[in-house]
Amino acid sequence: MTIATAARAPLLYAWGDDAYGLDAAVEALRTDPARFPSGAPERWRVRGDAGDAARIVGEIRERLATGTMFGSGTLAVLTNATPLVRRNVDRDALVGAIALLADGNGLAIAEETESGKKDPPSKVLSDAVRAAGGDVRRFEAPREGGLAAWIEARARERGIVLAQGAAKELATRVGGFVREGDVDRRQQGRIAVMELEKLALRHAAAPDGSPAPVTADDVRDLVPEAVPGTIWGFVDAVGMRRRQHALELLERLLEAATPEPVLLAVLHRRIRELLEVRDRIGSGETPGSLVRSMKLQPFRAETLARQAQAWTMGELAAALEELLELDSRVKGVGGATAGDAAIRLAFHLWVADRVGARG
């Protein structure tokens, strides 16, 4: 017997920047007795590869179409599925496999994407799963107050008692309150749950057998900061001359092995933009006129105008000149080379010397 359009087919297409949510959705599908009345199937994980697409799709079809007489079936958990639908023949074969599910088998397509991506990576596969009676869902990583509430819910699931402020402190330490749009949030949920379970080991049960609460001080003592770096947050901090914040974000970016040429490129662009904006404003232009003269979006024009007001033309010119010297050092121009530690120090000195507020 095959499954084509069952009301609750054992099919899932899930995507988003919440890796924990994706894993939980796959496990919820696997353990759903309505989908698998004969018992939870075994997971079979497979990753798409454009160089071996035909073989991978063929193996998926064979596994999904083959039923088992004894024991549990198979839940194929497919990641990086997009390369498998680039060629028409592979796409048609994979879509066709959805209609060949034998009893006890299922398919879960789980795609980690960048934050903010609202559409599924593969409309072809998501449409096929939906048409066959499966679930199509987006999982967005919670942030700020939403992440704190999410952490409290995960704690209740595990019988972990959190004192007031503990969830917010944990959300802060894993980067939930970083607002820049380029932050990679995919691992925040996983990190938060791992730290929750670690925190639960700190206290023995109370005399009445109830768990002792985890406090905000416990979080500060045991949980290292895992705040993600953000390039645009860094250059905005530079533009606003928020030296300490810029240094903190710079350190995170360097720890994350962000290439120095990338940092130099975005810094160089921002300082040049601020030079032009400062000059135009000095000539009588307004933030509104920058939208037309520099072809900027209104919000960006307002942001650059506000940042440019924090600098003088001389300060911006000096910052750009020293940035070019730093660029030469990183690239080894003229045979001048520097080790990683020296380059790291040079970045910190540039921020400390040039970004600090006037006076």
Contacts in CASP RR format, 6 or more apart in sequence:
PFRMAT RR
TARGET T0000
AUTHOR 0000-0000-0000
METHOD contacts of the structure
MODEL  1
MTIATAARAPLLYAWGDDAYGLDAAVEALRTDPARFPSGAPERWRVRGDA
GDAARIVGEIRERLATGTMFGSGTLAVLTNATPLVRRNVDRDALVGAIAL
LADGNGLAIAEETESGKKDPPSKVLSDAVRAAGGDVRRFEAPREGGLAAW
IEARARERGIVLAQGAAKELATRVGGFVREGDVDRRQQGRIAVMELEKLA
LRHAAAPDGSPAPVTADDVRDLVPEAVPGTIWGFVDAVGMRRRQHALELL
ERLLEAATPEPVLLAVLHRRIRELLEVRDRIGSGETPGSLVRSMKLQPFR
AETLARQAQAWTMGELAAALEELLELDSRVKGVGGATAGDAAIRLAFHLW
VADRVGARG
1 102 0 8 1.000
1 103 0 8 1.000
2 65 0 8 1.000
2 99 0 8 1.000
2 100 0 8 1.000
2 101 0 8 1.000
2 102 0 8 1.000
3 9 0 8 1.000
3 10 0 8 1.000
3 99 0 8 1.000
3 101 0 8 1.000
3 103 0 8 1.000
3 132 0 8 1.000
4 99 0 8 1.000
4 132 0 8 1.000
5 131 0 8 1.000
5 132 0 8 1.000
5 133 0 8 1.000
6 132 0 8 1.000
6 133 0 8 1.000
7 133 0 8 1.000
8 32 0 8 1.000
8 34 0 8 1.000
8 35 0 8 1.000
8 133 0 8 1.000
8 134 0 8 1.000
9 35 0 8 1.000
9 101 0 8 1.000
9 132 0 8 1.000
9 133 0 8 1.000
9 134 0 8 1.000
10 29 0 8 1.000
10 32 0 8 1.000
10 35 0 8 1.000
10 36 0 8 1.000
10 75 0 8 1.000
10 101 0 8 1.000
10 104 0 8 1.000
10 105 0 8 1.000
10 106 0 8 1.000
10 107 0 8 1.000
10 134 0 8 1.000
11 98 0 8 1.000
11 101 0 8 1.000
11 106 0 8 1.000
11 107 0 8 1.000
11 108 0 8 1.000
11 129 0 8 1.000
11 132 0 8 1.000
11 133 0 8 1.000
11 134 0 8 1.000
11 135 0 8 1.000
12 25 0 8 1.000
12 26 0 8 1.000
12 29 0 8 1.000
12 107 0 8 1.000
12 108 0 8 1.000
12 109 0 8 1.000
12 110 0 8 1.000
12 129 0 8 1.000
12 134 0 8 1.000
12 135 0 8 1.000
12 136 0 8 1.000
12 137 0 8 1.000
13 109 0 8 1.000
13 120 0 8 1.000
13 125 0 8 1.000
13 126 0 8 1.000
13 129 0 8 1.000
13 130 0 8 1.000
13 134 0 8 1.000
13 135 0 8 1.000
13 136 0 8 1.000
13 137 0 8 1.000
14 21 0 8 1.000
14 22 0 8 1.000
14 25 0 8 1.000
14 26 0 8 1.000
14 108 0 8 1.000
14 109 0 8 1.000
14 110 0 8 1.000
14 111 0 8 1.000
14 135 0 8 1.000
14 136 0 8 1.000
14 137 0 8 1.000
14 138 0 8 1.000
14 139 0 8 1.000
15 22 0 8 1.000
15 110 0 8 1.000
15 111 0 8 1.000
15 112 0 8 1.000
15 113 0 8 1.000
15 117 0 8 1.000
15 120 0 8 1.000
15 121 0 8 1.000
15 126 0 8 1.000
15 138 0 8 1.000
15 139 0 8 1.000
16 22 0 8 1.000
16 111 0 8 1.000
16 112 0 8 1.000
16 113 0 8 1.000
16 117 0 8 1.000
16 138 0 8 1.000
16 139 0 8 1.000
16 140 0 8 1.000
16 141 0 8 1.000
17 112 0 8 1.000
17 113 0 8 1.000
17 114 0 8 1.000
17 115 0 8 1.000
17 116 0 8 1.000
17 117 0 8 1.000
17 139 0 8 1.000
17 140 0 8 1.000
17 141 0 8 1.000
17 184 0 8 1.000
17 185 0 8 1.000
17 186 0 8 1.000
18 139 0 8 1.000
18 140 0 8 1.000
18 141 0 8 1.000
18 142 0 8 1.000
18 185 0 8 1.000
18 186 0 8 1.000
18 188 0 8 1.000
18 189 0 8 1.000
19 112 0 8 1.000
19 186 0 8 1.000
19 187 0 8 1.000
19 189 0 8 1.000
19 190 0 8 1.000
20 189 0 8 1.000
20 190 0 8 1.000
20 192 0 8 1.000
20 193 0 8 1.000
21 139 0 8 1.000
21 189 0 8 1.000
22 110 0 8 1.000
22 111 0 8 1.000
22 112 0 8 1.000
22 139 0 8 1.000
23 110 0 8 1.000
23 190 0 8 1.000
25 108 0 8 1.000
25 110 0 8 1.000
25 137 0 8 1.000
25 139 0 8 1.000
26 43 0 8 1.000
26 75 0 8 1.000
26 77 0 8 1.000
26 108 0 8 1.000
26 110 0 8 1.000
29 35 0 8 1.000
29 75 0 8 1.000
29 106 0 8 1.000
29 108 0 8 1.000
29 135 0 8 1.000
30 36 0 8 1.000
30 40 0 8 1.000
30 41 0 8 1.000
30 43 0 8 1.000
30 75 0 8 1.000
30 108 0 8 1.000
31 40 0 8 1.000
33 39 0 8 1.000
35 106 0 8 1.000
36 73 0 8 1.000
36 104 0 8 1.000
36 106 0 8 1.000
38 72 0 8 1.000
38 73 0 8 1.000
38 103 0 8 1.000
38 104 0 8 1.000
39 72 0 8 1.000
39 104 0 8 1.000
40 72 0 8 1.000
41 72 0 8 1.000
41 73 0 8 1.000
41 74 0 8 1.000
41 75 0 8 1.000
41 104 0 8 1.000
41 105 0 8 1.000
41 106 0 8 1.000
42 72 0 8 1.000
42 73 0 8 1.000
42 74 0 8 1.000
42 75 0 8 1.000
43 75 0 8 1.000
43 77 0 8 1.000
44 63 0 8 1.000
44 74 0 8 1.000
44 75 0 8 1.000
44 76 0 8 1.000
44 77 0 8 1.000
45 77 0 8 1.000
45 79 0 8 1.000
46 56 0 8 1.000
46 59 0 8 1.000
46 60 0 8 1.000
46 76 0 8 1.000
46 77 0 8 1.000
46 78 0 8 1.000
46 79 0 8 1.000
47 78 0 8 1.000
47 79 0 8 1.000
47 80 0 8 1.000
48 56 0 8 1.000
48 78 0 8 1.000
48 79 0 8 1.000
48 80 0 8 1.000
48 81 0 8 1.000
48 83 0 8 1.000
48 84 0 8 1.000
49 56 0 8 1.000
49 80 0 8 1.000
49 83 0 8 1.000
50 83 0 8 1.000
50 84 0 8 1.000
50 86 0 8 1.000
51 83 0 8 1.000
53 83 0 8 1.000
53 84 0 8 1.000
53 86 0 8 1.000
53 87 0 8 1.000
53 90 0 8 1.000
54 89 0 8 1.000
54 90 0 8 1.000
56 84 0 8 1.000
57 84 0 8 1.000
57 90 0 8 1.000
57 93 0 8 1.000
57 94 0 8 1.000
57 97 0 8 1.000
58 93 0 8 1.000
58 97 0 8 1.000
60 76 0 8 1.000
60 78 0 8 1.000
60 94 0 8 1.000
60 97 0 8 1.000
60 107 0 8 1.000
61 93 0 8 1.000
61 94 0 8 1.000
61 96 0 8 1.000
61 97 0 8 1.000
61 100 0 8 1.000
63 74 0 8 1.000
63 76 0 8 1.000
63 105 0 8 1.000
64 74 0 8 1.000
64 76 0 8 1.000
64 97 0 8 1.000
64 100 0 8 1.000
64 101 0 8 1.000
64 102 0 8 1.000
64 105 0 8 1.000
64 106 0 8 1.000
64 107 0 8 1.000
65 97 0 8 1.000
65 100 0 8 1.000
65 101 0 8 1.000
65 102 0 8 1.000
65 105 0 8 1.000
66 102 0 8 1.000
66 105 0 8 1.000
67 73 0 8 1.000
67 102 0 8 1.000
67 103 0 8 1.000
67 104 0 8 1.000
67 105 0 8 1.000
68 74 0 8 1.000
68 104 0 8 1.000
72 104 0 8 1.000
73 104 0 8 1.000
73 105 0 8 1.000
74 104 0 8 1.000
74 105 0 8 1.000
74 106 0 8 1.000
75 105 0 8 1.000
75 106 0 8 1.000
75 107 0 8 1.000
75 108 0 8 1.000
76 105 0 8 1.000
76 106 0 8 1.000
76 107 0 8 1.000
76 108 0 8 1.000
77 108 0 8 1.000
77 110 0 8 1.000
78 84 0 8 1.000
78 107 0 8 1.000
78 108 0 8 1.000
78 109 0 8 1.000
78 110 0 8 1.000
79 109 0 8 1.000
79 110 0 8 1.000
79 111 0 8 1.000
79 112 0 8 1.000
80 111 0 8 1.000
81 94 0 8 1.000
81 109 0 8 1.000
81 111 0 8 1.000
81 121 0 8 1.000
81 122 0 8 1.000
81 125 0 8 1.000
82 111 0 8 1.000
82 121 0 8 1.000
82 122 0 8 1.000
84 90 0 8 1.000
84 91 0 8 1.000
84 94 0 8 1.000
85 91 0 8 1.000
85 94 0 8 1.000
85 122 0 8 1.000
85 124 0 8 1.000
85 125 0 8 1.000
91 124 0 8 1.000
94 125 0 8 1.000
95 124 0 8 1.000
95 125 0 8 1.000
95 128 0 8 1.000
96 128 0 8 1.000
97 107 0 8 1.000
98 107 0 8 1.000
98 128 0 8 1.000
98 129 0 8 1.000
98 132 0 8 1.000
99 132 0 8 1.000
101 107 0 8 1.000
107 129 0 8 1.000
109 122 0 8 1.000
109 125 0 8 1.000
109 129 0 8 1.000
111 120 0 8 1.000
111 121 0 8 1.000
111 122 0 8 1.000
112 186 0 8 1.000
113 121 0 8 1.000
114 184 0 8 1.000
115 140 0 8 1.000
115 141 0 8 1.000
115 181 0 8 1.000
115 183 0 8 1.000
115 184 0 8 1.000
115 185 0 8 1.000
115 186 0 8 1.000
116 140 0 8 1.000
116 181 0 8 1.000
118 138 0 8 1.000
120 126 0 8 1.000
120 136 0 8 1.000
120 138 0 8 1.000
126 136 0 8 1.000
129 135 0 8 1.000
129 136 0 8 1.000
130 136 0 8 1.000
141 147 0 8 1.000
141 185 0 8 1.000
141 186 0 8 1.000
141 188 0 8 1.000
141 189 0 8 1.000
142 149 0 8 1.000
142 150 0 8 1.000
142 176 0 8 1.000
143 176 0 8 1.000
143 177 0 8 1.000
143 178 0 8 1.000
143 179 0 8 1.000
143 185 0 8 1.000
144 171 0 8 1.000
144 176 0 8 1.000
144 177 0 8 1.000
144 179 0 8 1.000
145 168 0 8 1.000
145 171 0 8 1.000
145 177 0 8 1.000
146 171 0 8 1.000
147 171 0 8 1.000
147 174 0 8 1.000
147 176 0 8 1.000
147 188 0 8 1.000
147 189 0 8 1.000
147 192 0 8 1.000
148 167 0 8 1.000
148 168 0 8 1.000
148 170 0 8 1.000
148 171 0 8 1.000
149 167 0 8 1.000
150 189 0 8 1.000
150 192 0 8 1.000
151 162 0 8 1.000
151 167 0 8 1.000
151 170 0 8 1.000
151 171 0 8 1.000
151 192 0 8 1.000
151 196 0 8 1.000
152 162 0 8 1.000
152 167 0 8 1.000
154 192 0 8 1.000
154 193 0 8 1.000
154 196 0 8 1.000
155 161 0 8 1.000
155 162 0 8 1.000
155 167 0 8 1.000
155 196 0 8 1.000
155 214 0 8 1.000
158 196 0 8 1.000
158 197 0 8 1.000
158 200 0 8 1.000
159 200 0 8 1.000
159 211 0 8 1.000
160 196 0 8 1.000
160 197 0 8 1.000
160 199 0 8 1.000
160 200 0 8 1.000
160 211 0 8 1.000
160 214 0 8 1.000
161 210 0 8 1.000
161 211 0 8 1.000
161 212 0 8 1.000
161 213 0 8 1.000
161 214 0 8 1.000
162 213 0 8 1.000
162 214 0 8 1.000
163 213 0 8 1.000
163 214 0 8 1.000
163 215 0 8 1.000
163 216 0 8 1.000
164 216 0 8 1.000
165 216 0 8 1.000
166 213 0 8 1.000
166 214 0 8 1.000
166 215 0 8 1.000
166 216 0 8 1.000
166 218 0 8 1.000
166 219 0 8 1.000
168 216 0 8 1.000
169 216 0 8 1.000
169 219 0 8 1.000
169 220 0 8 1.000
169 223 0 8 1.000
170 192 0 8 1.000
170 195 0 8 1.000
170 196 0 8 1.000
170 199 0 8 1.000
170 219 0 8 1.000
170 223 0 8 1.000
171 177 0 8 1.000
171 192 0 8 1.000
173 195 0 8 1.000
173 219 0 8 1.000
173 220 0 8 1.000
173 223 0 8 1.000
173 224 0 8 1.000
173 225 0 8 1.000
173 226 0 8 1.000
173 227 0 8 1.000
174 188 0 8 1.000
174 189 0 8 1.000
174 191 0 8 1.000
174 192 0 8 1.000
174 195 0 8 1.000
174 223 0 8 1.000
174 226 0 8 1.000
174 227 0 8 1.000
175 183 0 8 1.000
175 188 0 8 1.000
175 226 0 8 1.000
175 227 0 8 1.000
175 228 0 8 1.000
176 185 0 8 1.000
176 188 0 8 1.000
178 227 0 8 1.000
178 228 0 8 1.000
178 229 0 8 1.000
178 230 0 8 1.000
180 230 0 8 1.000
180 232 0 8 1.000
180 233 0 8 1.000
180 236 0 8 1.000
181 230 0 8 1.000
181 232 0 8 1.000
182 230 0 8 1.000
182 231 0 8 1.000
182 232 0 8 1.000
182 233 0 8 1.000
183 228 0 8 1.000
183 229 0 8 1.000
183 230 0 8 1.000
184 228 0 8 1.000
185 228 0 8 1.000
188 228 0 8 1.000
191 226 0 8 1.000
195 219 0 8 1.000
195 222 0 8 1.000
195 223 0 8 1.000
196 214 0 8 1.000
198 222 0 8 1.000
198 223 0 8 1.000
199 214 0 8 1.000
199 218 0 8 1.000
199 219 0 8 1.000
199 222 0 8 1.000
199 223 0 8 1.000
200 211 0 8 1.000
200 214 0 8 1.000
202 214 0 8 1.000
202 218 0 8 1.000
202 222 0 8 1.000
203 211 0 8 1.000
203 212 0 8 1.000
203 213 0 8 1.000
203 214 0 8 1.000
203 218 0 8 1.000
204 212 0 8 1.000
205 211 0 8 1.000
205 212 0 8 1.000
206 212 0 8 1.000
227 252 0 8 1.000
228 252 0 8 1.000
228 256 0 8 1.000
229 249 0 8 1.000
229 252 0 8 1.000
229 253 0 8 1.000
229 256 0 8 1.000
229 258 0 8 1.000
230 249 0 8 1.000
230 253 0 8 1.000
231 253 0 8 1.000
231 258 0 8 1.000
231 262 0 8 1.000
231 263 0 8 1.000
231 266 0 8 1.000
232 266 0 8 1.000
233 249 0 8 1.000
234 246 0 8 1.000
234 249 0 8 1.000
234 250 0 8 1.000
234 253 0 8 1.000
234 263 0 8 1.000
234 266 0 8 1.000
235 266 0 8 1.000
235 267 0 8 1.000
235 270 0 8 1.000
236 303 0 8 1.000
236 307 0 8 1.000
237 245 0 8 1.000
237 246 0 8 1.000
237 249 0 8 1.000
237 355 0 8 1.000
238 246 0 8 1.000
238 267 0 8 1.000
238 270 0 8 1.000
238 351 0 8 1.000
238 355 0 8 1.000
239 270 0 8 1.000
239 274 0 8 1.000
239 307 0 8 1.000
239 310 0 8 1.000
239 311 0 8 1.000
239 355 0 8 1.000
240 306 0 8 1.000
240 307 0 8 1.000
240 310 0 8 1.000
241 310 0 8 1.000
241 311 0 8 1.000
241 355 0 8 1.000
241 356 0 8 1.000
241 357 0 8 1.000
241 358 0 8 1.000
242 355 0 8 1.000
243 351 0 8 1.000
243 352 0 8 1.000
243 355 0 8 1.000
243 356 0 8 1.000
243 357 0 8 1.000
246 351 0 8 1.000
246 355 0 8 1.000
247 348 0 8 1.000
247 351 0 8 1.000
247 352 0 8 1.000
250 263 0 8 1.000
250 347 0 8 1.000
250 348 0 8 1.000
250 351 0 8 1.000
253 263 0 8 1.000
254 344 0 8 1.000
254 347 0 8 1.000
260 330 0 8 1.000
260 343 0 8 1.000
260 347 0 8 1.000
261 330 0 8 1.000
261 331 0 8 1.000
263 347 0 8 1.000
264 323 0 8 1.000
264 326 0 8 1.000
264 327 0 8 1.000
264 330 0 8 1.000
267 323 0 8 1.000
268 320 0 8 1.000
268 323 0 8 1.000
268 324 0 8 1.000
268 327 0 8 1.000
271 316 0 8 1.000
271 319 0 8 1.000
271 320 0 8 1.000
271 323 0 8 1.000
272 320 0 8 1.000
273 304 0 8 1.000
274 304 0 8 1.000
274 307 0 8 1.000
274 308 0 8 1.000
274 311 0 8 1.000
274 316 0 8 1.000
275 313 0 8 1.000
275 316 0 8 1.000
275 317 0 8 1.000
275 320 0 8 1.000
276 294 0 8 1.000
277 290 0 8 1.000
277 294 0 8 1.000
277 304 0 8 1.000
277 305 0 8 1.000
277 307 0 8 1.000
277 308 0 8 1.000
278 308 0 8 1.000
278 309 0 8 1.000
278 311 0 8 1.000
278 312 0 8 1.000
278 313 0 8 1.000
278 316 0 8 1.000
279 313 0 8 1.000
280 289 0 8 1.000
280 290 0 8 1.000
280 293 0 8 1.000
280 294 0 8 1.000
281 305 0 8 1.000
281 308 0 8 1.000
281 309 0 8 1.000
285 293 0 8 1.000
286 305 0 8 1.000
287 301 0 8 1.000
287 302 0 8 1.000
287 305 0 8 1.000
288 298 0 8 1.000
288 301 0 8 1.000
288 302 0 8 1.000
290 296 0 8 1.000
290 301 0 8 1.000
290 304 0 8 1.000
290 305 0 8 1.000
291 297 0 8 1.000
291 298 0 8 1.000
291 301 0 8 1.000
294 301 0 8 1.000
296 304 0 8 1.000
308 316 0 8 1.000
310 357 0 8 1.000
311 319 0 8 1.000
312 358 0 8 1.000
315 354 0 8 1.000
315 358 0 8 1.000
318 354 0 8 1.000
319 350 0 8 1.000
319 354 0 8 1.000
319 355 0 8 1.000
322 350 0 8 1.000
322 353 0 8 1.000
322 354 0 8 1.000
323 350 0 8 1.000
326 346 0 8 1.000
326 347 0 8 1.000
326 350 0 8 1.000
327 333 0 8 1.000
328 334 0 8 1.000
328 336 0 8 1.000
329 336 0 8 1.000
329 338 0 8 1.000
329 342 0 8 1.000
329 343 0 8 1.000
329 346 0 8 1.000
330 338 0 8 1.000
330 343 0 8 1.000
332 338 0 8 1.000
338 346 0 8 1.000
END
